[in-house]
Amino acid sequence: VSALKHKGEDFFQKFWPEAQHFIGKDIVKPHGVFWPTMLMAAGLPLYKHLNVHGFWTVEGQKMSKSLGNTISPLEMKKKIGMDAFRYFLLREGVFGQDADFRQDSLTARYNADLANNLGNLVSRVLAMQQKYFDGVVQPLGPTWAPEDEELRNKFVSAEKELARHMAELQFHRALESVWGAIDHANRYVVQTSPFTLFKDADKRPRVGEVLHHLLEAIRAASRLLAPFLPDTVKELSSLLALNEADAAYRAPWGRCFAPGHKVDGPKVLFPRIEAPANE
C-alpha cells in the first residue's frame, strides 16, 4: 500500500484494486481475517483475491532441519538447472494442494518430458536441418498438407488452453497443454518421416517443408514456455537464430523464417539423468 501510494493516487487506484495476494496455508488467518479488517478500517479497498498454496513434503515426510531432508534450490540448480527444477515443481504440484518431492519422480519427469520429449525434438529437427540443408530454412508451398495444418492447430489450441489454465493458477494443466502439442510434434516427425523422404530426390522439397513446420513448432513451444523455462527459451532462440524482441519471433505460423534464414546445429538441452547402477 505504501509503495503504491508513494507513486501517486492514480497509480494506487490503477494497481491496488487488481492486487493478488499469494500466501502459504499456515498464515490464512492473519491474511484472510486480520489484514482485510485493517484495510476496511483504513477505508481502503480489499485485494482482488487471496491465493493460498500448499506445502511440499519430501518422500512423504515434512521438511525439517533436524531430519536433514530440506531441498536446496541452489543445489538443485547445480544438479539439473533452475529451469528443470522449476518445471518439476510446477508440473508435479497442484496449486492450493500439498505436493511430495521424490527423487525418482524428479528423475522420471526430467527424462521423459525435458530430455526425451522437448530436448529430443529440438535435437533431431536441428540435426536434420543441418544435415539435409546446411541449416538453411526451406520455403513453404502455397498449400499445406492436412498433417501440417493439424500440427499448427495443436499449438494454436495449446496457447488458448495455456491462457485459460494460467488465469486459474492451474500451472500443471497449462504445462500439460504445451506438452500435448510437443508430443504431437514428435508424432508428426514419425508420421512424415523426413529421413526416409530425403532418399528420394524428388521429395526433398517436401522434406524442406516438413522441417520448416517443425522449426515453427519449436518456435511456438519456446514462446509458450517462456514463463516456465526462461533460460532454455533463450537457448532455443539462439539455436533458431531469432531475436525474441523482433516482430518475426511473434509472427503467425509460416511467416517467421525469411528465405535464406539459417539455424544452428543441434545441442543437448537436457542431458539425461542416469540412475545409479544398483537401481
C-alpha positions in Angstrom: 0.0 0.0 0.0 2.7 2.5 1.0 4.8 1.7 -2.1 1.8 2.3 -4.4 0.7 5.4 -2.6 4.2 6.8 -3.0 3.8 6.6 -6.7 0.7 8.8 -6.6 -3.0 8.3 -6.1 -3.7 7.5 -9.8 -1.0 4.8 -9.6 -2.6 3.4 -6.5 -6.1 3.4 -7.9 -4.9 1.6 -11.0 -3.0 -1.3 -9.3 -4.2 -1.8 -5.8 -7.8 -3.0 -6.8 -6.1 -5.6 -9.0 -3.7 -6.9 -6.3 -3.5 -10.7 -5.9 -2.1 -12.0 -2.6 -0.1 -15.3 -2.5 0.5 -16.9 0.8 1.1 -20.3 2.4 -1.8 -22.1 4.1 -0.3 -21.7 7.6 -1.0 -17.9 7.6 -4.5 -17.8 6.2 -6.0 -16.3 9.4 -3.9 -13.1 9.6 -4.1 -12.5 5.8 -7.7 -13.6 5.4 -9.2 -12.1 8.6 -6.9 -9.5 10.3 -5.5 -7.8 7.1 -8.9 -7.3 5.4 -10.2 -5.9 8.7 -7.3 -3.4 8.8 -7.9 -2.4 5.2 -11.6 -1.8 5.8 -10.8 0.2 8.9 -8.5 2.4 6.9 -11.1 2.9 4.2 -9.0 1.0 1.6 -10.4 -1.5 -0.9 -9.6 -5.1 -0.4 -7.2 -7.0 -2.6 -8.8 -8.8 -5.6 -8.1 -12.4 -4.4 -6.3 -14.4 -1.8 -4.4 -17.3 -3.3 -3.2 -20.0 -0.8 -0.7 -22.6 -1.7 0.0 -25.9 0.0 3.2 -27.4 1.4 5.9 -29.6 -0.1 6.9 -32.7 1.7 9.9 -34.9 0.9 9.4 -38.6 0.4 6.2 -38.4 2.4 7.8 -36.5 5.3 7.6 -32.9 6.4 10.7 -30.9 5.6 12.8 -30.4 8.7 16.3 -29.2 9.5 16.5 -31.8 12.2 15.7 -34.5 9.7 18.1 -33.0 7.2 15.7 -33.6 4.4 15.3 -30.0 3.1 15.7 -29.4 -0.6 18.1 -26.6 -1.6 17.1 -24.8 -4.8 20.7 -23.7 -5.3 21.8 -27.4 -5.0 19.1 -28.4 -7.5 20.3 -25.6 -9.8 23.8 -27.2 -9.8 22.4 -30.6 -10.5 19.8 -30.1 -13.1 19.5 -26.4 -13.7 16.9 -23.9 -12.4 14.6 -24.4 -15.4 14.3 -28.1 -14.9 13.7 -27.7 -11.2 11.1 -25.0 -11.7 9.4 -27.2 -14.3 9.2 -30.1 -11.9 7.7 -28.1 -9.1 5.1 -26.5 -11.4 4.3 -29.7 -13.3 4.1 -32.1 -10.3 2.3 -29.8 -7.9 -1.3 -28.6 -8.0 -1.7 -25.1 -6.7 -3.6 -25.0 -3.5 -2.8 -28.6 -2.5 0.2 -30.3 -0.9 2.8 -32.0 -3.0 5.5 -34.5 -2.4 9.1 -34.2 -3.6 10.5 -37.6 -4.6 13.9 -38.1 -6.3 12.5 -40.9 -8.5 9.6 -38.7 -9.6 12.0 -35.9 -10.4 14.2 -38.2 -12.5 11.3 -39.7 -14.4 9.7 -36.3 -15.1 13.0 -34.8 -16.2 14.0 -37.6 -18.5 10.5 -38.1 -20.0 9.4 -34.5 -20.5 12.6 -32.5 -20.8 15.3 -34.8 -22.1 13.2 -37.3 -24.3 10.4 -35.1 -25.4 11.3 -31.4 -25.8 15.1 -32.0 -25.9 14.9 -34.8 -28.4 12.5 -32.9 -30.6 14.9 -29.9 -30.8 17.9 -32.0 -31.3 16.7 -34.2 -34.2 15.0 -31.3 -36.0 18.1 -29.2 -36.0 20.2 -32.2 -36.8 18.1 -32.9 -39.9 18.0 -29.3 -40.9 21.8 -29.1 -40.7 22.4 -32.4 -42.4 20.0 -32.0 -45.3 20.1 -28.3 -46.0 23.2 -27.0 -44.2 20.9 -25.2 -41.7 19.1 -23.1 -44.3 15.3 -23.0 -43.8 13.5 -24.1 -47.0 10.3 -22.3 -48.3 6.8 -23.5 -47.6 4.5 -24.2 -50.5 1.3 -22.2 -51.1 -0.8 -25.0 -49.7 -0.2 -27.2 -46.7 -0.8 -30.9 -46.2 -3.5 -31.8 -43.7 -0.9 -33.0 -41.2 0.9 -29.7 -41.4 -2.4 -27.8 -40.6 -3.1 -30.2 -37.8 0.4 -29.5 -36.3 -0.2 -25.8 -36.4 -3.6 -26.1 -34.9 -2.3 -28.1 -32.0 -0.1 -25.2 -31.0 -2.8 -22.7 -31.5 -5.1 -24.7 -29.2 -2.3 -25.1 -26.7 -1.8 -21.4 -26.5 -5.5 -20.8 -25.8 -5.6 -23.6 -23.2 -2.5 -22.3 -21.5 -4.0 -18.8 -21.1 -7.2 -20.3 -19.6 -5.3 -22.5 -17.1 -2.9 -19.8 -16.1 -5.8 -17.5 -15.3 -7.0 -20.2 -12.9 -3.5 -20.8 -11.5 -3.5 -24.3 -12.8 0.1 -24.3 -13.8 0.3 -28.1 -14.1 -2.6 -28.0 -16.6 -1.0 -25.2 -18.5 2.2 -27.2 -19.0 0.1 -30.3 -19.9 -1.4 -28.3 -22.8 2.0 -27.3 -24.1 3.4 -30.8 -23.8 0.4 -32.1 -25.6 1.5 -30.0 -28.6 5.1 -31.1 -28.2 4.0 -34.7 -28.2 2.1 -34.1 -31.4 5.2 -32.6 -33.0 7.2 -35.7 -32.2 4.5 -37.8 -33.7 4.5 -35.6 -36.8 8.2 -36.4 -37.3 7.3 -40.1 -37.3 4.2 -39.6 -39.5 6.0 -37.5 -42.2 9.4 -39.5 -42.0 11.6 -36.8 -43.5 14.6 -39.1 -43.0 13.0 -41.5 -45.4 11.7 -39.0 -47.9 15.1 -37.4 -48.3 16.3 -40.6 -50.0 14.1 -39.7 -53.0 15.5 -36.5 -54.7 12.0 -35.6 -56.0 10.6 -35.5 -52.5 13.3 -33.3 -50.9 11.2 -30.1 -51.3 8.6 -31.8 -49.1 11.4 -32.6 -46.6 12.2 -28.9 -46.5 8.5 -28.1 -45.8 8.3 -30.6 -43.0 11.4 -29.3 -41.3 10.1 -25.7 -41.7 6.9 -26.7 -39.9 8.9 -28.4 -37.2 11.0 -25.3 -36.7 7.8 -23.3 -36.4 6.7 -25.9 -33.7 9.9 -25.3 -31.8 9.4 -21.5 -32.1 5.8 -21.8 -30.9 6.9 -24.0 -28.0 9.6 -21.6 -26.9 7.1 -18.7 -26.8 4.6 -20.7 -24.7 7.3 -21.9 -22.3 9.0 -18.5 -21.7 7.4 -18.0 -18.2 8.4 -21.6 -17.2 11.8 -22.2 -18.8 13.3 -18.7 -19.4 16.9 -19.9 -19.7 16.0 -22.7 -22.1 13.9 -20.3 -24.2 17.0 -18.1 -24.6 19.0 -21.0 -25.9 16.2 -22.0 -28.3 16.1 -18.5 -29.7 19.8 -18.6 -30.2 19.6 -22.0 -31.9 16.9 -20.7 -34.2 18.9 -17.6 -34.8 15.9 -15.5 -33.7 15.7 -12.4 -31.5 12.9 -12.5 -29.0 12.5 -8.7 -29.4 11.9 -8.9 -33.1 8.4 -8.9 -34.6 9.3 -12.1 -36.6 9.6 -14.0 -33.4 5.9 -13.4 -32.7 4.8 -13.7 -36.4 2.0 -16.1 -37.4 2.9 -19.6 -38.2 4.8 -19.8 -41.5 5.8 -16.2 -41.6 8.8 -16.2 -39.2 11.7 -17.6 -41.2 12.6 -15.5 -44.1 14.2 -17.0 -47.3 17.8 -17.9 -46.6 17.4 -17.9 -42.8 19.9 -20.2 -41.3 19.6 -22.0 -37.9 22.3 -23.5 -35.8 23.1 -27.2 -35.4 21.7 -29.4 -32.6 22.6 -29.0 -28.9 21.8 -31.2 -25.9 19.5 -29.0 -23.8 18.7 -31.6 -21.1 21.3 -34.4 -20.6 19.5 -37.5 -19.3 19.8 -38.3 -15.6 21.2 -41.8 -15.3 20.0 -43.8 -12.3 22.7 -45.5 -10.2 23.7 -48.9 -11.5 22.4 -50.7 -8.4 18.9 -49.3 -9.2 
